[in-house]
Amino acid sequence: MDLRFTAEEQAFRADVRRFLDERLPARTAHKVKHGLRLTREDMAEWHAILNARGWLASHWPREHGGTGWSAVQRFIFDNECALAGAPRIVPFGVNMLGPVLIEYGSEAQKRHWLPRILDGSDWWCQGYSEPGAGSDLASLSTRAVRAIDARGEHYVVNGQKTWTTLGHYANMMFCLVRTGTDGRKQEGISFLLIDMRTPGIDVRPIVTLDGEHEVNEVFLTDVRVPIENLVGEEHRGWTYAKYLLTYERTNIAGIGFSVAALERLERASATIMHNGRPLADDPLFAARMARVAIDLEHMKTTNLRTIAAAADSAPGVRSSMLKVRGTQIRQEIAALMRRALGPYAQPFVDEAFDEGYTGAPLGSFDAPDAAKSDFNNYKLSIFGGSNEIQKNIIAKTILEL
């Protein structure tokens, strides 16, 4: 089964395909399709190409530079980009901070920061998690204290953030800080915009098992933040943080990436032989593929409903549902690809696990490094709020448990 589009929607899909054929750099698509590392320049280039076309901020209102697309148009665009091998839009500015500023920021903040997000003047990172505040984010301890000196009123920030994705590229961070200790722990949190070039900020790499330097630790020591960089009201940052997370979780579901990955899996299983027959003919393997294909079709419908609902308000608890099921599907497809390739899923050269490796893709059958991809996808159900926490949110909100 596939979604049926109107003639207008089919014309839009054709327009998107032409755009991708003409403007998506072939070298970038090759990297994405074969699991090779993207550079900062690769990601920034695609950001600029989309912005020049006016297609970068698909969920922003038109008056702030958004597309004004319908839910179906956004769904079509995301899926066609994934199938073509377009890189994921770096989400921190466009998909996460942007909606928060549009909803809660001052007019001065909107005028200053939103155009800079679109034109790439600022590369944002997310200052949420801490060594003692992961799934229990409200336990964060990074402290911001108001102070006044000759230069005016400001905050002085001290603390540590961790798992800061692409923080080594960023010049700006949106950061949750503790500004109060009275009442519930959620009530003393504020939302600050911090210039990463401010004295007192130290970014240290975390190199993961696969050799990637994607995440970082960020230490803040007496970091001075202007008072005008407070978003919304002091002590109400938890409200803004939750609003942002609904957009992050919707993005993590990655429907388009699952569609592209399932197509690769289907091609591989039709080629790989098992007991003298294509693997796709093996009843047990075929049943698992059919199950995940059915689940993905259901997810497409749920994703459309969520996007449509988000046109009027934040995705809310639907984002938790998408995050849980979407990550499970992505993990299952990756596991099936690794199983299909068998010994070919293993890396053939040790250097493939070194940071900066840009050699030929490992494995075969037009598949990225299957073992590495499978292992890496385990993080999907952890970051952005673990799936266990999301299930609690769903139970509490929908089932009223």
C-alpha positions in Angstrom: 0.0 0.0 0.0 1.2 3.5 -0.6 -0.3 6.9 0.0 -2.4 8.4 -2.8 -1.7 11.9 -3.9 -3.9 14.4 -5.7 -2.8 15.8 -9.1 -1.6 18.9 -7.4 0.5 16.9 -4.9 1.9 14.8 -7.6 3.0 17.9 -9.5 4.6 19.1 -6.3 6.5 15.8 -6.0 7.7 16.2 -9.5 8.9 19.7 -8.8 10.8 18.4 -5.7 12.4 15.6 -7.8 13.5 18.1 -10.4 15.0 20.3 -7.8 16.9 17.5 -6.2 18.1 16.2 -9.5 19.4 19.7 -10.4 20.7 21.0 -7.1 21.6 18.2 -4.8 25.4 17.8 -5.1 26.2 14.4 -6.4 29.2 14.0 -4.1 27.0 14.7 -1.1 24.3 12.2 -2.2 27.0 9.6 -2.7 28.2 10.1 0.8 24.8 9.9 2.3 23.8 6.7 0.4 27.0 5.0 1.3 27.3 5.9 4.9 30.4 8.1 4.4 31.1 11.0 6.8 29.7 14.4 5.9 31.9 17.5 6.5 30.7 20.7 8.0 31.0 22.2 4.5 28.7 19.5 3.1 26.0 20.2 5.6 26.3 24.0 5.3 26.2 23.8 1.5 22.9 21.9 1.5 21.5 24.3 4.1 22.4 27.2 1.8 20.9 25.5 -1.3 17.6 24.9 0.4 17.5 28.5 1.8 18.1 30.0 -1.6 15.1 28.0 -3.0 13.0 29.0 0.0 12.6 25.4 1.1 14.6 25.3 4.3 12.1 26.0 7.1 9.1 23.9 5.9 7.2 24.3 9.2 7.8 28.0 9.8 5.0 30.5 9.1 5.4 32.4 5.8 5.9 35.7 7.6 9.1 34.4 9.1 10.5 32.8 6.0 8.7 29.5 6.0 7.2 27.6 3.1 3.5 27.6 4.0 3.4 24.0 2.8 0.6 21.6 3.7 1.2 18.5 5.8 1.3 16.3 2.7 3.8 18.6 0.9 6.1 18.5 3.9 5.7 14.7 3.9 6.5 14.5 0.2 9.5 16.7 0.5 11.1 14.8 3.4 10.6 11.5 1.7 11.9 12.6 -1.7 15.0 14.1 0.0 15.7 10.8 1.8 15.3 8.8 -1.3 17.6 11.1 -3.3 20.3 10.9 -0.6 20.0 14.5 0.6 21.6 15.0 4.0 19.4 15.7 7.0 19.0 19.4 7.7 21.0 20.2 10.8 18.1 20.5 13.1 19.2 22.7 16.0 18.5 26.1 14.5 15.8 25.4 11.9 13.8 22.6 13.5 14.3 23.2 17.2 15.2 26.8 18.2 13.3 28.4 15.4 9.8 27.3 16.5 10.6 28.3 20.1 11.6 31.8 19.1 8.5 32.1 16.9 6.2 31.1 19.7 8.0 32.6 22.8 10.7 34.9 21.7 10.5 38.7 21.8 10.1 40.7 18.6 13.7 41.8 18.8 14.9 38.2 19.1 12.8 37.1 16.2 14.1 40.0 14.0 17.7 39.2 14.9 18.0 35.4 15.2 15.5 34.0 12.7 17.1 35.5 9.6 20.5 34.3 10.9 19.2 30.8 11.3 18.0 30.8 7.7 21.1 32.3 6.1 23.5 30.1 8.1 25.1 33.0 9.9 24.8 31.0 13.1 25.4 27.3 13.7 23.4 26.3 16.8 23.9 23.5 19.2 21.8 22.2 22.1 22.8 22.6 25.7 20.3 20.3 27.5 21.9 17.0 28.8 24.3 17.0 31.7 26.3 14.1 33.3 23.6 13.9 36.0 20.6 15.0 33.9 19.8 12.9 30.9 16.3 11.3 30.9 15.6 13.2 34.1 16.4 16.5 32.4 14.8 18.6 35.1 17.7 17.6 37.4 20.1 19.8 35.5 22.5 21.8 37.7 24.1 24.3 35.3 23.6 27.5 37.2 22.9 31.1 35.9 23.1 34.0 38.4 22.1 37.6 37.6 24.7 40.2 38.0 25.3 43.9 37.1 28.5 45.6 36.2 29.7 48.6 34.1 28.5 46.9 30.9 25.0 46.3 32.2 22.9 43.4 33.6 23.8 39.9 32.6 23.8 36.2 33.7 27.0 34.4 34.9 26.7 30.8 33.9 28.7 27.9 35.5 28.2 24.2 34.7 28.7 21.3 32.3 26.7 20.0 29.3 27.3 16.7 27.6 26.4 14.8 24.4 26.4 18.2 22.6 26.0 17.2 19.0 28.1 19.1 16.5 29.0 21.5 19.3 32.6 21.8 17.8 31.0 23.5 14.8 28.6 25.8 16.6 29.0 29.5 17.4 25.8 29.6 19.4 24.1 27.4 21.9 20.5 27.4 23.3 20.9 26.3 26.8 18.8 25.3 29.8 20.1 26.7 33.1 19.0 26.8 36.7 18.0 30.2 37.8 15.9 29.3 40.9 15.6 26.5 43.5 12.2 27.2 45.0 9.3 24.8 44.3 9.4 21.9 41.9 12.7 21.5 40.1 11.1 22.2 36.8 10.1 25.7 38.0 13.6 27.1 38.4 14.8 26.6 34.8 15.4 29.3 32.2 16.2 29.2 28.5 19.4 31.2 27.4 21.0 31.9 24.1 24.8 31.7 24.6 27.6 32.8 22.3 30.1 29.9 22.1 32.9 32.4 21.6 32.4 33.9 25.0 35.4 33.5 27.4 35.0 30.6 29.8 33.5 28.1 27.3 35.6 24.9 26.7 34.4 22.3 24.2 36.0 18.9 24.5 35.4 16.1 22.0 33.7 12.7 22.8 34.9 10.2 20.3 32.4 7.3 20.1 33.2 3.6 19.5 32.8 4.0 15.7 35.5 6.6 15.6 33.2 9.5 15.1 33.6 12.9 16.7 30.0 14.0 16.6 29.3 14.8 20.2 31.1 16.9 22.9 31.3 18.0 26.5 30.9 21.7 27.0 32.3 23.3 30.2 31.0 26.8 31.2 33.1 28.7 33.7 31.9 32.2 34.7 30.4 32.7 31.2 28.8 36.1 30.8 25.4 36.1 28.9 23.5 39.4 28.2 20.1 39.6 29.8 18.5 40.1 26.4 19.5 36.6 25.5 16.9 35.2 27.9 14.0 33.7 25.9 10.6 34.3 27.4 10.4 34.6 31.1 12.9 33.7 33.8 12.1 30.3 35.5 9.7 29.3 32.7 12.4 27.6 30.5 10.9 24.1 31.2 7.8 25.1 29.2 10.0 26.2 26.3 12.2 23.1 26.6 9.2 20.7 26.3 7.9 22.7 23.3 11.2 22.3 21.6 11.5 18.6 22.4 8.2 17.8 20.6 9.7 19.1 17.4 13.0 17.2 18.0 11.2 13.9 18.7 9.1 14.3 15.5 12.3 14.7 13.5 14.0 11.7 15.2 11.2 9.4 13.9 12.9 9.8 10.4 10.2 8.3 8.2 12.0 9.3 5.0 15.2 7.7 6.2 13.3 4.5 6.9 11.7 4.5 3.5 15.1 4.9 1.8 16.7 2.2 4.1 13.9 -0.3 3.4 14.4 0.2 -0.4 18.1 -0.7 0.0 17.2 -3.7 2.2 14.7 -4.9 -0.5 17.3 -4.6 -3.2 19.9 -6.4 -1.1 17.6 -9.3 -0.1 16.7 -9.8 -3.8 20.4 -10.2 -4.7 21.9 -12.1 -1.7 21.6 -15.9 -2.1 20.6 -18.1 0.8 20.6 -21.9 0.3 20.6 -21.4 -3.4 17.7 -18.9 -3.4 17.4 -15.1 -3.0 17.2 -14.2 0.7 13.9 -12.4 0.0 12.4 -15.9 -0.6 13.3 -17.1 2.8 10.0 -17.3 4.7 11.3 -16.1 8.1 13.3 -13.2 6.6 10.5 -12.3 4.3 8.1 -12.2 7.2 10.3 -9.8 9.1 10.6 -7.6 6.1 6.9 -7.6 5.5 6.2 -6.8 9.2 8.5 -3.8 9.2 7.1 -2.6 5.8 3.5 -2.7 7.2 4.7 -0.8 10.3 6.3 1.8 8.1 3.1 2.3 6.1 1.2 2.9 9.4 3.9 5.3 10.5 3.5 7.3 7.3 -0.2 7.9 8.2 0.6 8.7 11.8 3.3 11.1 10.6 0.9 12.9 8.3 -1.6 13.3 11.1 1.1 14.7 13.4 2.4 17.2 10.8 -1.2 18.3 10.1 -1.9 18.8 13.8 1.4 20.8 14.2 0.1 23.3 11.7 -2.0 24.8 14.5 0.0 23.8 17.6 3.1 21.9 18.8 3.0 18.1 18.0 2.5 17.3 21.7 2.2 13.7 22.8 2.0 12.6 19.2 5.7 13.3 18.9 6.4 10.8 21.6 4.4 8.2 19.7 6.3 8.9 16.5 9.6 8.9 18.3 9.0 5.5 19.9 7.7 3.7 16.9 9.8 5.5 14.4 13.1 4.6 16.1 12.0 1.0 16.6 11.4 0.7 12.8 14.7 2.3 11.9 16.5 -0.1 14.3 14.7 -3.1 12.9 15.6 -2.2 9.3 19.3 -1.7 10.2 19.3 -5.0 12.1 17.8 -6.8 9.0 20.4 -5.3 6.7 23.2 -6.5 9.0 21.6 -9.9 9.1 21.2 -10.0 5.3 24.8 -9.1 4.6 26.2 -11.5 7.1 30.0 -11.4 7.0 29.9 -8.5 4.5 28.5 -6.3 7.2 31.8 -6.3 9.0 34.3 -3.6 8.3 37.2 -4.9 6.2 39.8 -2.3 7.3 40.4 -1.1 10.9 40.9 2.5 9.6 37.1 2.6 8.9 36.6 3.2 12.6 39.1 6.1 12.8 37.9 9.7 12.9 38.2 11.3 9.5 38.1 8.1 7.5 36.7 8.9 4.0 37.6 5.7 2.1 35.4 3.5 0.0 32.2 2.3 1.6 32.4 -1.1 3.3 30.2 -4.0 2.6 28.3 -4.1 -0.7 24.9 -4.1 -2.2 24.5 -0.3 -2.2 24.3 -0.5 1.6 26.2 1.6 4.2 28.4 -0.2 6.7 25.7 -2.4 8.0 27.2 -3.4 11.4 28.2 0.1 12.1 24.8 1.5 11.1 23.0 -1.1 13.3 25.1 -0.4 16.3 24.8 3.4 15.8 21.1 3.2 15.5 20.8 2.0 19.1 21.2 5.6 20.2 18.0 6.6 18.4 15.8 5.2 21.2 17.9 7.0 23.8 18.5 10.6 22.7 15.8 13.1 22.5 14.2 11.5 25.6 14.5 7.7 25.9 11.7 5.5 24.6 11.0 4.4 28.2 10.3 8.0 29.2 8.2 8.6 26.1 6.0 5.6 27.0 5.5 7.1 30.4 4.5 10.4 28.7 2.0 8.6 26.5 0.5 6.6 29.4 0.2 9.7 31.5 -1.2 12.0 28.8 -3.5 9.7 26.8 -4.3 6.8 29.1 -4.3 9.1 32.2 -2.4 6.6 34.2 
